[in-house]
Amino acid sequence: MAMPPYSLLARNNPHQERVLVIYTGGTIGMQPHANGLAPGGDFATRMVTALSQLPIAQQHALPPYEVISYTTLIDSSAATPLTWQQLANDISDQLTAYTGFVIIHGTDTLSWTAASLAYQLQGLDRPVVVTGSMLPLETPGSDAVGNLHGALQFAAKPALQEVAIYFAGQLLRGTRAIKQHSEAVSAFASPNYPLLGERVGDDFVYYPSRGLGLQQRGAPRFELPDYRLVNQGEVVRIVLWPGISAWQLETWLSDSRVKGALLQLWGAGNVPDDLSLLNVLAKASGEGKLLAAISQCPQGSVQLGAYAAGHGLSDAGILAGDDMTPEAAFTKLAHLLAQPLSLEDQRQRFLTPLVGER
């Protein structure tokens, strides 16, 4: 990380509590280059300039903040579990110095990063708000200024004590969000959980009854395992398709490097009527691999065995992911597999709600 330059707001309020903004790259900070848009630097100055476009009253209502930029800025499609780990470690290192955090991130994998941070920062006692934009900061009509404004406002609310996403006027739980649109400014949704907060006129309203603050009182109990253990494809994601065969599934799961897999099934948890498929799953589970299943449908949950087409999955050792998003289920598998836990503990913790993900 680079050293944090004081923003103009922080300099003008040196004794006030501050929010730390961590800039990782993404569309919000991109600028034109020879080969197209690419992450641009000097984000702290550019952010001050952008926020100066807000009405004076809104500028004065912003919390003091500081900005740090990662030395290597990335398009979020290049993010890996090590990216998630670096962010969690940096927040942990800076925790006592700031009352809240804003993570500036590309939208492609923003919800994946948010979900992973939630598991690593379990017991969080202050806000971590992840945001970005669909258009670069300096583009006329960009959504960037509005998203930065809202993220800063919610990052200054002490009642918010979890990892959340702020986008297009909505505050979403990090482990409940998905990117649902590749172009619209309202790119993110929370299909199976209500909003944590939202912008109403000029106000930013948080709904504490929906948050984790009341459920996770006490000092942070962060889990910061070594994500190098899951950074080389050790966890796979397999989305079923019509005609999938046992040999194809076995190609994935028989590889000794694979430690876990997320299966996305049809409907409420259905698979083809093919005993050889179940045998492949049972064999992998019996070898100690952590296998979980969710639905391909963005809304609703899996109920393994509710239909005959899903009968036998539980007996094969498949864990039901209920209504979890792909991001929340995958990053939870990775988080558990990065820790020195027994298979039984891993299985039990996957089935246990840790940060409101299910």
TAZI-V218671 format. One line per field, one symbol per residue. ss: DSSP state (@ for helix, = for strand, . for the rest). phi: phi as a letter, one per 20 degrees, with the letter a starting at -180 (. if undefined). psi: psi as a letter, one per 30 degrees, with the letter a starting at -180 (. if undefined). A space follows every 50 residues. Layout:
BEGIN
ss = ???
phi = ???
psi = ???
END
This chain:
BEGIN
ss = ....==.@@@@@......=======.@@@====..====...@@@@@@@@ @....@@@@@....==========.@@@..@@@@@@@@@@@@@@@@@..= ====.....@@@@@@@@@@@......=====............@@@@@@@ @@@@@.......=====..====@@@.==........==.......==== ..====.@@@................@@@@....=====......@@@@@ @@@......=======...=....@@@@@@@@@@@@...======..... .......@@@........==.....@@@@@@@@@@@@.....@@@@@@@@ @.......
phi = .efffffgffffcfdefcddddedpnggdfcfcgdofbgdelfgfffgff ffffggffffefffbccccffdecfffefcgffffffffffffdgfecea ccdebffgdgffffffgfffdgngdbfcddbabecggefgmfefffffgf fffffeefffcaecddblncddffecdcedbecffefdbcfcbfgeaaec medddddffeeegfecfofgcgdcfefffcddnfddccefcfngdfffff gfeeffffdabdddeelepdcgfbgfffffffffffeneedcccefffdn cecgnfdgfdfofffeneeeeldffgffffffgffffedfdfgfffffff fefdcmeb
psi = llkjkkleeeefifflklkkkjjfaleegllklegaklklaheeeeeeee ffflleeeeffklkllkkkkejklkffgklffeeeeeeeeeeegeffkfl kkjkllfegefeeeeeeeeehkgkglkjkklalfklegkkgkfeeeeeee eeeffgjffjilklkkkhgkjkkeggkljfkfekfifklifgklkfllkj bgljkkjffflfeffhlllkhkjiljfffgghgfklkjjklkgkleeeee eeffkffkflkkkjlkbghkllijeeeeeeeeeeefggkjklkllfkfka lkikfelefgkfeeffgkkkgbgkleeeeefeeeeefflilleeeeeeee fkkehgf.
END
